[in-house]
Amino acid sequence: MEQPHPQDDTSYLVISYYHFCPIDDPNLEVHEHKQYVTTLNGRGRIYVSNQGINGQVSLEKEKAHAYMQWLSVRKPFEKMEYKTQPHHSHAFAKLTVKYRSELVALGCAVDMTKTGKYLTPTQWKELLESTADKVILDVRNDYEWKLGHFVGAEVWPCQTFKEFKERVAELKKRLTPETKVLMYCTGGIRCELFSSLLIDEGIDNVFQLHGGIINYGVHEKSQHWLGKLFVFDDRLSVPISDEEAPVIATCLHCKKPCEVYYNCANMDCNELFISCRECLISMKGCCQESCMHAPRLRPYKLSSIPFRKWYHYAKTKADLLRIAKTEEIHV
């Protein structure tokens, strides 16, 4: 009898959510969240501020539903929306619950009472197919865009408010009063902030994909989408639906089509790069030849699970060889 592939086992859920709402005592919320999610054996990253909450958590399915129910009856999270993706195991190495002064670090105040107009996935798809005057902005990082994006979208990463101001000045030169500015990100939180800032800069015709790419994949599959979705957990890249999408990324070394990210095995480099299996082996898990001879090289896996800190690895050659018998680790 054929054994099921681990990927076919979807006994876990990866939950993504955010909610802008006043939280009077965020440190108390951090404590209560950490205590409850620990009892569920949950893993992930949860950030709480006076502005609200932003979380990505993996749990066994039954416990995932218990967690969402726990949140739904607590003020001020009753109306919070959730995006879930099935997975065969935990998508995070550990649980981190922290206070942050900003849910998304921008270094400036954002008026959350004025944001872009929400578009449902169907409305977004219709606008992509229309001949309307439009600009499609992907407000994720460039390495996220490189792995996958909507047809016609331009990358628009902004790590600081200064960068944002510079990009807005360039954008304004291209806009007419009729131009629709369509904005999207992974789950929606970055669009909430950047759409508000665009409106502050006098750009009013701003629209944002409600629920982000994850929500679009649920409702409209991979229509008008290219590649895979980058995620900030052990999966690193996932399809947005069960429909096949064209591969648009290429191996850093041989330039063949590829969509798997790795961190460089040189601990003092740690560069995130795309590599095919053959080049990963020949380059010993490194992004460039000079890194192959670095003094602090860690073992590399043929799976794309992100590297852990050094103390997670074997301390002796004997330990490393023992581990290598059961895992695809090359030394």
TORSETOR-639606 format. One record per residue (C-alpha): residue number from 1; residue in one letter; x, y, z. Coordinates in Angstrom, 1 decimal, padded with zeros to 4 digits. Layout:
<vexbas>
<vexba nr="NUM" rest="a" u="X" v="Y" w="Z"/>
...
</vexbas>
This chain:
<vexbas>
<vexba nr="1" rest="m" u="000.0" v="000.0" w="000.0"/>
<vexba nr="2" rest="e" u="001.3" v="003.4" w="-001.0"/>
<vexba nr="3" rest="q" u="002.2" v="005.6" w="002.0"/>
<vexba nr="4" rest="p" u="000.8" v="009.2" w="001.9"/>
<vexba nr="5" rest="h" u="003.3" v="011.9" w="001.3"/>
<vexba nr="6" rest="p" u="003.9" v="014.2" w="004.3"/>
<vexba nr="7" rest="q" u="002.6" v="017.2" w="002.2"/>
<vexba nr="8" rest="d" u="-000.8" v="015.4" w="001.8"/>
<vexba nr="9" rest="d" u="-001.2" v="015.5" w="005.6"/>
<vexba nr="10" rest="t" u="-003.0" v="018.7" w="006.5"/>
<vexba nr="11" rest="s" u="-003.5" v="018.2" w="010.2"/>
<vexba nr="12" rest="y" u="-002.3" v="021.7" w="011.0"/>
<vexba nr="13" rest="l" u="-003.5" v="025.2" w="010.2"/>
<vexba nr="14" rest="v" u="-001.3" v="028.3" w="009.7"/>
<vexba nr="15" rest="i" u="-003.4" v="031.3" w="010.9"/>
<vexba nr="16" rest="s" u="-002.7" v="034.8" w="009.8"/>
<vexba nr="17" rest="y" u="-004.5" v="037.8" w="011.2"/>
<vexba nr="18" rest="y" u="-004.2" v="041.5" w="012.1"/>
<vexba nr="19" rest="h" u="-006.5" v="044.0" w="013.7"/>
<vexba nr="20" rest="f" u="-006.1" v="047.7" w="014.3"/>
<vexba nr="21" rest="c" u="-007.8" v="048.5" w="017.6"/>
<vexba nr="22" rest="p" u="-007.0" v="050.4" w="020.8"/>
<vexba nr="23" rest="i" u="-005.3" v="048.1" w="023.3"/>
<vexba nr="24" rest="d" u="-004.9" v="049.9" w="026.7"/>
<vexba nr="25" rest="d" u="-002.6" v="047.4" w="028.3"/>
<vexba nr="26" rest="p" u="-000.6" v="045.6" w="025.5"/>
<vexba nr="27" rest="n" u="001.8" v="044.0" w="028.0"/>
<vexba nr="28" rest="l" u="-001.1" v="042.3" w="029.7"/>
<vexba nr="29" rest="e" u="-002.3" v="041.1" w="026.3"/>
<vexba nr="30" rest="v" u="001.2" v="039.7" w="025.6"/>
<vexba nr="31" rest="h" u="001.1" v="037.8" w="028.8"/>
<vexba nr="32" rest="e" u="-002.4" v="036.4" w="028.3"/>
<vexba nr="33" rest="h" u="-001.6" v="035.4" w="024.7"/>
<vexba nr="34" rest="k" u="001.6" v="033.7" w="025.6"/>
<vexba nr="35" rest="q" u="000.0" v="031.8" w="028.4"/>
<vexba nr="36" rest="y" u="-003.0" v="030.6" w="026.3"/>
<vexba nr="37" rest="v" u="-001.1" v="029.8" w="023.1"/>
<vexba nr="38" rest="t" u="001.5" v="027.9" w="025.0"/>
<vexba nr="39" rest="t" u="-001.2" v="025.6" w="026.5"/>
<vexba nr="40" rest="l" u="-002.3" v="024.8" w="022.9"/>
<vexba nr="41" rest="n" u="001.3" v="024.0" w="021.9"/>
<vexba nr="42" rest="g" u="001.1" v="026.8" w="019.3"/>
<vexba nr="43" rest="r" u="004.1" v="028.3" w="017.5"/>
<vexba nr="44" rest="g" u="004.5" v="031.5" w="015.6"/>
<vexba nr="45" rest="r" u="005.0" v="035.2" w="016.0"/>
<vexba nr="46" rest="i" u="002.4" v="037.5" w="017.7"/>
<vexba nr="47" rest="y" u="003.1" v="041.2" w="018.1"/>
<vexba nr="48" rest="v" u="000.9" v="043.5" w="020.2"/>
<vexba nr="49" rest="s" u="001.0" v="047.3" w="020.5"/>
<vexba nr="50" rest="n" u="-001.3" v="050.1" w="021.6"/>
<vexba nr="51" rest="q" u="-002.4" v="050.1" w="017.9"/>
<vexba nr="52" rest="g" u="-003.6" v="046.5" w="017.8"/>
<vexba nr="53" rest="i" u="-002.4" v="043.0" w="017.1"/>
<vexba nr="54" rest="n" u="-000.6" v="041.2" w="014.2"/>
<vexba nr="55" rest="g" u="-000.1" v="037.4" w="014.3"/>
<vexba nr="56" rest="q" u="000.9" v="034.3" w="012.4"/>
<vexba nr="57" rest="v" u="000.5" v="031.1" w="014.3"/>
<vexba nr="58" rest="s" u="000.6" v="027.3" w="013.5"/>
<vexba nr="59" rest="l" u="-001.5" v="024.9" w="015.5"/>
<vexba nr="60" rest="e" u="-003.1" v="021.5" w="015.2"/>
<vexba nr="61" rest="k" u="-006.5" v="022.0" w="013.5"/>
<vexba nr="62" rest="e" u="-008.7" v="021.4" w="016.5"/>
<vexba nr="63" rest="k" u="-006.6" v="023.7" w="018.6"/>
<vexba nr="64" rest="a" u="-006.5" v="026.3" w="015.8"/>
<vexba nr="65" rest="h" u="-010.2" v="026.6" w="015.9"/>
<vexba nr="66" rest="a" u="-010.2" v="026.8" w="019.7"/>
<vexba nr="67" rest="y" u="-007.7" v="029.6" w="019.5"/>
<vexba nr="68" rest="m" u="-009.8" v="031.6" w="017.0"/>
<vexba nr="69" rest="q" u="-012.9" v="031.0" w="019.1"/>
<vexba nr="70" rest="w" u="-011.0" v="032.2" w="022.2"/>
<vexba nr="71" rest="l" u="-010.1" v="035.4" w="020.3"/>
<vexba nr="72" rest="s" u="-013.6" v="036.0" w="018.9"/>
<vexba nr="73" rest="v" u="-015.2" v="036.4" w="022.3"/>
<vexba nr="74" rest="r" u="-012.6" v="038.7" w="023.7"/>
<vexba nr="75" rest="k" u="-012.7" v="042.5" w="023.3"/>
<vexba nr="76" rest="p" u="-011.5" v="044.1" w="021.2"/>
<vexba nr="77" rest="f" u="-011.0" v="041.2" w="018.7"/>
<vexba nr="78" rest="e" u="-014.6" v="040.2" w="018.1"/>
<vexba nr="79" rest="k" u="-014.6" v="041.4" w="014.5"/>
<vexba nr="80" rest="m" u="-011.1" v="040.3" w="013.6"/>
<vexba nr="81" rest="e" u="-010.7" v="038.3" w="010.3"/>
<vexba nr="82" rest="y" u="-008.5" v="035.2" w="009.9"/>
<vexba nr="83" rest="k" u="-006.8" v="033.7" w="006.9"/>
<vexba nr="84" rest="t" u="-005.9" v="030.0" w="007.3"/>
<vexba nr="85" rest="q" u="-003.7" v="027.7" w="005.2"/>
<vexba nr="86" rest="p" u="-003.5" v="023.9" w="005.8"/>
<vexba nr="87" rest="h" u="-000.1" v="022.4" w="006.5"/>
<vexba nr="88" rest="h" u="001.4" v="019.0" w="007.5"/>
<vexba nr="89" rest="s" u="003.3" v="020.3" w="010.5"/>
<vexba nr="90" rest="h" u="004.2" v="023.4" w="012.5"/>
<vexba nr="91" rest="a" u="005.3" v="026.2" w="010.3"/>
<vexba nr="92" rest="f" u="007.4" v="027.9" w="013.0"/>
<vexba nr="93" rest="a" u="010.3" v="026.7" w="015.2"/>
<vexba nr="94" rest="k" u="009.0" v="028.3" w="018.4"/>
<vexba nr="95" rest="l" u="006.4" v="030.8" w="019.9"/>
<vexba nr="96" rest="t" u="007.3" v="034.5" w="020.1"/>
<vexba nr="97" rest="v" u="004.8" v="036.9" w="021.7"/>
<vexba nr="98" rest="k" u="006.1" v="040.5" w="022.0"/>
<vexba nr="99" rest="y" u="005.2" v="044.1" w="022.6"/>
<vexba nr="100" rest="r" u="006.0" v="046.4" w="019.7"/>
<vexba nr="101" rest="s" u="005.6" v="050.2" w="019.6"/>
<vexba nr="102" rest="e" u="004.5" v="049.8" w="015.9"/>
<vexba nr="103" rest="l" u="002.8" v="046.8" w="014.3"/>
<vexba nr="104" rest="v" u="004.7" v="047.6" w="011.1"/>
<vexba nr="105" rest="a" u="007.8" v="049.6" w="011.6"/>
<vexba nr="106" rest="l" u="007.6" v="052.8" w="009.6"/>
<vexba nr="107" rest="g" u="008.8" v="055.4" w="012.1"/>
<vexba nr="108" rest="c" u="005.9" v="057.8" w="011.5"/>
<vexba nr="109" rest="a" u="002.3" v="058.3" w="012.7"/>
<vexba nr="110" rest="v" u="-000.4" v="056.7" w="010.5"/>
<vexba nr="111" rest="d" u="-004.1" v="057.8" w="010.6"/>
<vexba nr="112" rest="m" u="-006.0" v="054.5" w="010.4"/>
<vexba nr="113" rest="t" u="-009.3" v="056.2" w="010.0"/>
<vexba nr="114" rest="k" u="-008.6" v="056.8" w="006.3"/>
<vexba nr="115" rest="t" u="-007.4" v="053.9" w="004.2"/>
<vexba nr="116" rest="g" u="-007.8" v="052.8" w="000.7"/>
<vexba nr="117" rest="k" u="-011.1" v="051.4" w="-000.6"/>
<vexba nr="118" rest="y" u="-011.4" v="047.6" w="-000.1"/>
<vexba nr="119" rest="l" u="-011.7" v="045.4" w="-003.1"/>
<vexba nr="120" rest="t" u="-012.9" v="041.9" w="-002.8"/>
<vexba nr="121" rest="p" u="-010.9" v="039.3" w="-004.7"/>
<vexba nr="122" rest="t" u="-013.5" v="039.2" w="-007.4"/>
<vexba nr="123" rest="q" u="-013.5" v="043.0" w="-007.8"/>
<vexba nr="124" rest="w" u="-009.7" v="042.9" w="-007.8"/>
<vexba nr="125" rest="k" u="-009.7" v="040.3" w="-010.6"/>
<vexba nr="126" rest="e" u="-012.2" v="042.4" w="-012.6"/>
<vexba nr="127" rest="l" u="-010.1" v="045.5" w="-012.3"/>
<vexba nr="128" rest="l" u="-007.0" v="043.5" w="-013.4"/>
<vexba nr="129" rest="e" u="-008.9" v="042.5" w="-016.5"/>
<vexba nr="130" rest="s" u="-010.3" v="045.9" w="-017.3"/>
<vexba nr="131" rest="t" u="-008.8" v="048.6" w="-019.5"/>
<vexba nr="132" rest="a" u="-009.0" v="051.2" w="-016.8"/>
<vexba nr="133" rest="d" u="-006.1" v="053.5" w="-016.2"/>
<vexba nr="134" rest="k" u="-004.3" v="051.9" w="-013.3"/>
<vexba nr="135" rest="v" u="-001.1" v="051.3" w="-011.5"/>
<vexba nr="136" rest="i" u="-000.6" v="048.1" w="-009.6"/>
<vexba nr="137" rest="l" u="001.7" v="048.4" w="-006.5"/>
<vexba nr="138" rest="d" u="003.2" v="045.5" w="-004.7"/>
<vexba nr="139" rest="v" u="004.2" v="046.9" w="-001.3"/>
<vexba nr="140" rest="r" u="006.1" v="043.8" w="-000.2"/>
<vexba nr="141" rest="n" u="009.9" v="043.4" w="-000.2"/>
<vexba nr="142" rest="d" u="011.6" v="042.9" w="-003.5"/>
<vexba nr="143" rest="y" u="012.6" v="039.3" w="-002.7"/>
<vexba nr="144" rest="e" u="008.9" v="038.5" w="-002.1"/>
<vexba nr="145" rest="w" u="008.0" v="040.1" w="-005.5"/>
<vexba nr="146" rest="k" u="010.8" v="038.2" w="-007.3"/>
<vexba nr="147" rest="l" u="009.2" v="034.8" w="-006.2"/>
<vexba nr="148" rest="g" u="005.7" v="035.7" w="-007.3"/>
<vexba nr="149" rest="h" u="003.4" v="038.6" w="-008.1"/>
<vexba nr="150" rest="f" u="000.3" v="039.7" w="-010.0"/>
<vexba nr="151" rest="v" u="000.7" v="040.3" w="-013.8"/>
<vexba nr="152" rest="g" u="001.6" v="043.9" w="-014.4"/>
<vexba nr="153" rest="a" u="002.5" v="044.6" w="-010.8"/>
<vexba nr="154" rest="e" u="005.5" v="046.7" w="-009.9"/>
<vexba nr="155" rest="v" u="007.5" v="046.2" w="-006.7"/>
<vexba nr="156" rest="w" u="007.2" v="049.1" w="-004.3"/>
<vexba nr="157" rest="p" u="009.2" v="048.2" w="-001.2"/>
<vexba nr="158" rest="c" u="009.5" v="050.9" w="001.5"/>
<vexba nr="159" rest="q" u="011.4" v="050.1" w="004.7"/>
<vexba nr="160" rest="t" u="011.3" v="053.7" w="006.0"/>
<vexba nr="161" rest="f" u="009.1" v="056.8" w="005.8"/>
<vexba nr="162" rest="k" u="011.8" v="058.6" w="003.9"/>
<vexba nr="163" rest="e" u="011.8" v="055.9" w="001.2"/>
<vexba nr="164" rest="f" u="008.1" v="056.2" w="001.0"/>
<vexba nr="165" rest="k" u="008.1" v="059.9" w="000.4"/>
<vexba nr="166" rest="e" u="010.7" v="059.5" w="-002.4"/>
<vexba nr="167" rest="r" u="008.5" v="056.9" w="-004.1"/>
<vexba nr="168" rest="v" u="005.4" v="058.9" w="-003.7"/>
<vexba nr="169" rest="a" u="007.0" v="061.9" w="-005.5"/>
<vexba nr="170" rest="e" u="007.9" v="059.6" w="-008.4"/>
<vexba nr="171" rest="l" u="004.5" v="058.1" w="-008.5"/>
<vexba nr="172" rest="k" u="002.6" v="061.4" w="-008.6"/>
<vexba nr="173" rest="k" u="004.4" v="062.3" w="-011.9"/>
<vexba nr="174" rest="r" u="002.8" v="059.3" w="-013.5"/>
<vexba nr="175" rest="l" u="-000.8" v="059.7" w="-012.3"/>
<vexba nr="176" rest="t" u="-003.8" v="061.4" w="-013.9"/>
<vexba nr="177" rest="p" u="-007.0" v="062.2" w="-012.0"/>
<vexba nr="178" rest="e" u="-008.5" v="059.0" w="-013.4"/>
<vexba nr="179" rest="t" u="-005.6" v="056.6" w="-012.5"/>
<vexba nr="180" rest="k" u="-006.6" v="053.9" w="-010.1"/>
<vexba nr="181" rest="v" u="-003.8" v="053.0" w="-007.6"/>
<vexba nr="182" rest="l" u="-004.2" v="049.3" w="-006.8"/>
<vexba nr="183" rest="m" u="-002.2" v="048.1" w="-003.9"/>
<vexba nr="184" rest="y" u="-001.7" v="044.6" w="-002.5"/>
<vexba nr="185" rest="c" u="000.5" v="042.6" w="000.0"/>
<vexba nr="186" rest="t" u="000.5" v="039.2" w="001.6"/>
<vexba nr="187" rest="g" u="-002.3" v="039.5" w="004.1"/>
<vexba nr="188" rest="g" u="-003.4" v="043.2" w="003.9"/>
<vexba nr="189" rest="i" u="-001.7" v="044.9" w="006.9"/>
<vexba nr="190" rest="r" u="001.0" v="046.7" w="004.9"/>
<vexba nr="191" rest="c" u="-001.7" v="048.0" w="002.5"/>
<vexba nr="192" rest="e" u="-003.7" v="049.4" w="005.4"/>
<vexba nr="193" rest="l" u="-000.7" v="051.6" w="006.4"/>
<vexba nr="194" rest="f" u="000.6" v="052.6" w="003.0"/>
<vexba nr="195" rest="s" u="-002.8" v="053.4" w="001.6"/>
<vexba nr="196" rest="s" u="-003.4" v="055.8" w="004.5"/>
<vexba nr="197" rest="l" u="000.0" v="057.4" w="003.8"/>
<vexba nr="198" rest="l" u="-000.8" v="057.8" w="000.1"/>
<vexba nr="199" rest="i" u="-004.1" v="059.5" w="000.9"/>
<vexba nr="200" rest="d" u="-002.2" v="061.8" w="003.2"/>
<vexba nr="201" rest="e" u="000.0" v="062.7" w="000.3"/>
<vexba nr="202" rest="g" u="-003.0" v="063.8" w="-001.8"/>
<vexba nr="203" rest="i" u="-003.6" v="060.6" w="-003.8"/>
<vexba nr="204" rest="d" u="-007.2" v="059.7" w="-003.3"/>
<vexba nr="205" rest="n" u="-008.0" v="057.1" w="-005.9"/>
<vexba nr="206" rest="v" u="-006.4" v="054.3" w="-003.8"/>
<vexba nr="207" rest="f" u="-007.7" v="050.7" w="-003.7"/>
<vexba nr="208" rest="q" u="-006.4" v="047.7" w="-001.7"/>
<vexba nr="209" rest="l" u="-007.0" v="044.0" w="-002.0"/>
<vexba nr="210" rest="h" u="-009.0" v="042.9" w="001.0"/>
<vexba nr="211" rest="g" u="-007.3" v="040.0" w="002.8"/>
<vexba nr="212" rest="g" u="-004.3" v="040.3" w="000.5"/>
<vexba nr="213" rest="i" u="-002.8" v="037.6" w="-001.8"/>
<vexba nr="214" rest="i" u="-003.8" v="034.8" w="000.7"/>
<vexba nr="215" rest="n" u="-007.5" v="035.7" w="000.5"/>
<vexba nr="216" rest="y" u="-007.3" v="036.1" w="-003.3"/>
<vexba nr="217" rest="g" u="-006.0" v="032.6" w="-003.7"/>
<vexba nr="218" rest="v" u="-008.9" v="031.2" w="-001.7"/>
<vexba nr="219" rest="h" u="-011.5" v="032.9" w="-003.9"/>
<vexba nr="220" rest="e" u="-010.0" v="033.4" w="-007.3"/>
<vexba nr="221" rest="k" u="-007.3" v="030.7" w="-007.4"/>
<vexba nr="222" rest="s" u="-004.2" v="031.7" w="-009.4"/>
<vexba nr="223" rest="q" u="-005.8" v="033.8" w="-012.1"/>
<vexba nr="224" rest="h" u="-003.5" v="036.7" w="-013.1"/>
<vexba nr="225" rest="w" u="-000.9" v="035.4" w="-010.5"/>
<vexba nr="226" rest="l" u="002.6" v="034.4" w="-011.4"/>
<vexba nr="227" rest="g" u="004.9" v="032.2" w="-009.3"/>
<vexba nr="228" rest="k" u="004.6" v="031.4" w="-005.6"/>
<vexba nr="229" rest="l" u="003.9" v="033.4" w="-002.4"/>
<vexba nr="230" rest="f" u="006.8" v="034.1" w="000.0"/>
<vexba nr="231" rest="v" u="005.9" v="033.5" w="003.6"/>
<vexba nr="232" rest="f" u="007.9" v="034.4" w="006.7"/>
<vexba nr="233" rest="d" u="007.9" v="030.9" w="008.3"/>
<vexba nr="234" rest="d" u="009.5" v="027.5" w="007.7"/>
<vexba nr="235" rest="r" u="007.6" v="027.0" w="004.5"/>
<vexba nr="236" rest="l" u="009.3" v="030.1" w="002.9"/>
<vexba nr="237" rest="s" u="007.2" v="029.7" w="-000.3"/>
<vexba nr="238" rest="v" u="003.7" v="028.3" w="-001.0"/>
<vexba nr="239" rest="p" u="001.3" v="028.2" w="-003.9"/>
<vexba nr="240" rest="i" u="-001.6" v="030.6" w="-003.5"/>
<vexba nr="241" rest="s" u="-004.1" v="027.9" w="-004.7"/>
<vexba nr="242" rest="d" u="-004.3" v="024.4" w="-006.0"/>
<vexba nr="243" rest="e" u="-004.1" v="025.8" w="-009.6"/>
<vexba nr="244" rest="e" u="-000.7" v="025.7" w="-011.2"/>
<vexba nr="245" rest="a" u="001.0" v="029.1" w="-011.8"/>
<vexba nr="246" rest="p" u="004.0" v="029.9" w="-014.1"/>
<vexba nr="247" rest="v" u="007.4" v="029.8" w="-012.5"/>
<vexba nr="248" rest="i" u="009.0" v="033.2" w="-012.8"/>
<vexba nr="249" rest="a" u="012.0" v="033.1" w="-010.5"/>
<vexba nr="250" rest="t" u="015.4" v="031.6" w="-011.5"/>
<vexba nr="251" rest="c" u="018.3" v="030.0" w="-009.8"/>
<vexba nr="252" rest="l" u="020.9" v="032.5" w="-008.8"/>
<vexba nr="253" rest="h" u="023.7" v="030.3" w="-010.2"/>
<vexba nr="254" rest="c" u="022.5" v="028.6" w="-013.3"/>
<vexba nr="255" rest="k" u="019.5" v="030.8" w="-014.1"/>
<vexba nr="256" rest="k" u="017.2" v="027.9" w="-014.7"/>
<vexba nr="257" rest="p" u="013.5" v="028.3" w="-013.6"/>
<vexba nr="258" rest="c" u="013.3" v="027.7" w="-009.8"/>
<vexba nr="259" rest="e" u="011.3" v="029.0" w="-006.9"/>
<vexba nr="260" rest="v" u="013.0" v="027.7" w="-003.7"/>
<vexba nr="261" rest="y" u="014.7" v="030.1" w="-001.3"/>
<vexba nr="262" rest="y" u="017.6" v="029.3" w="001.0"/>
<vexba nr="263" rest="n" u="019.8" v="031.1" w="003.4"/>
<vexba nr="264" rest="c" u="023.5" v="031.1" w="002.6"/>
<vexba nr="265" rest="a" u="025.4" v="028.4" w="004.6"/>
<vexba nr="266" rest="n" u="028.0" v="031.1" w="005.4"/>
<vexba nr="267" rest="m" u="026.8" v="032.3" w="008.8"/>
<vexba nr="268" rest="d" u="028.5" v="035.7" w="008.3"/>
<vexba nr="269" rest="c" u="026.6" v="036.1" w="005.1"/>
<vexba nr="270" rest="n" u="023.2" v="034.5" w="005.6"/>
<vexba nr="271" rest="e" u="022.0" v="035.9" w="002.2"/>
<vexba nr="272" rest="l" u="018.5" v="034.8" w="001.1"/>
<vexba nr="273" rest="f" u="018.8" v="033.4" w="-002.4"/>
<vexba nr="274" rest="i" u="017.0" v="031.2" w="-004.9"/>
<vexba nr="275" rest="s" u="018.7" v="028.0" w="-005.9"/>
<vexba nr="276" rest="c" u="018.0" v="024.7" w="-007.7"/>
<vexba nr="277" rest="r" u="018.9" v="021.4" w="-006.0"/>
<vexba nr="278" rest="e" u="022.0" v="020.8" w="-008.2"/>
<vexba nr="279" rest="c" u="023.5" v="024.2" w="-007.6"/>
<vexba nr="280" rest="l" u="022.8" v="024.0" w="-003.9"/>
<vexba nr="281" rest="i" u="024.8" v="020.8" w="-003.7"/>
<vexba nr="282" rest="s" u="027.7" v="022.0" w="-005.9"/>
<vexba nr="283" rest="m" u="027.9" v="025.4" w="-004.0"/>
<vexba nr="284" rest="k" u="027.7" v="023.6" w="-000.6"/>
<vexba nr="285" rest="g" u="024.6" v="025.7" w="000.3"/>
<vexba nr="286" rest="c" u="026.3" v="029.0" w="-000.4"/>
<vexba nr="287" rest="c" u="025.3" v="032.0" w="-002.5"/>
<vexba nr="288" rest="q" u="028.7" v="032.7" w="-004.0"/>
<vexba nr="289" rest="e" u="032.1" v="030.9" w="-004.3"/>
<vexba nr="290" rest="s" u="033.8" v="033.1" w="-001.6"/>
<vexba nr="291" rest="c" u="031.3" v="031.9" w="001.0"/>
<vexba nr="292" rest="m" u="032.2" v="028.3" w="000.4"/>
<vexba nr="293" rest="h" u="035.5" v="028.9" w="002.1"/>
<vexba nr="294" rest="a" u="034.2" v="031.0" w="005.0"/>
<vexba nr="295" rest="p" u="035.3" v="030.0" w="008.5"/>
<vexba nr="296" rest="r" u="031.8" v="029.6" w="009.9"/>
<vexba nr="297" rest="l" u="029.9" v="027.3" w="007.6"/>
<vexba nr="298" rest="r" u="026.8" v="025.4" w="008.9"/>
<vexba nr="299" rest="p" u="025.4" v="022.2" w="007.5"/>
<vexba nr="300" rest="y" u="022.8" v="022.7" w="004.8"/>
<vexba nr="301" rest="k" u="019.6" v="020.9" w="004.1"/>
<vexba nr="302" rest="l" u="018.1" v="020.2" w="000.7"/>
<vexba nr="303" rest="s" u="014.8" v="021.3" w="002.2"/>
<vexba nr="304" rest="s" u="014.3" v="025.1" w="002.3"/>
<vexba nr="305" rest="i" u="013.6" v="025.3" w="006.0"/>
<vexba nr="306" rest="p" u="015.3" v="028.5" w="007.3"/>
<vexba nr="307" rest="f" u="018.6" v="028.1" w="009.2"/>
<vexba nr="308" rest="r" u="018.4" v="028.1" w="013.0"/>
<vexba nr="309" rest="k" u="020.9" v="029.8" w="015.2"/>
<vexba nr="310" rest="w" u="024.3" v="028.1" w="015.6"/>
<vexba nr="311" rest="y" u="023.5" v="026.3" w="018.9"/>
<vexba nr="312" rest="h" u="020.8" v="024.3" w="017.1"/>
<vexba nr="313" rest="y" u="023.4" v="022.5" w="015.1"/>
<vexba nr="314" rest="a" u="025.6" v="019.6" w="016.2"/>
<vexba nr="315" rest="k" u="028.7" v="020.6" w="018.2"/>
<vexba nr="316" rest="t" u="030.9" v="017.7" w="017.0"/>
<vexba nr="317" rest="k" u="031.6" v="015.9" w="013.7"/>
<vexba nr="318" rest="a" u="030.3" v="012.7" w="015.2"/>
<vexba nr="319" rest="d" u="027.0" v="014.3" w="016.1"/>
<vexba nr="320" rest="l" u="026.7" v="015.8" w="012.6"/>
<vexba nr="321" rest="l" u="027.3" v="012.5" w="010.9"/>
<vexba nr="322" rest="r" u="024.7" v="010.9" w="013.2"/>
<vexba nr="323" rest="i" u="022.1" v="013.5" w="012.3"/>
<vexba nr="324" rest="a" u="022.9" v="013.2" w="008.6"/>
<vexba nr="325" rest="k" u="021.8" v="009.6" w="008.6"/>
<vexba nr="326" rest="t" u="018.2" v="010.6" w="009.1"/>
<vexba nr="327" rest="e" u="018.1" v="014.0" w="007.4"/>
<vexba nr="328" rest="e" u="019.2" v="015.4" w="004.1"/>
<vexba nr="329" rest="i" u="022.1" v="017.3" w="005.6"/>
<vexba nr="330" rest="h" u="025.3" v="017.7" w="003.7"/>
<vexba nr="331" rest="v" u="028.6" v="018.4" w="005.5"/>
</vexbas>
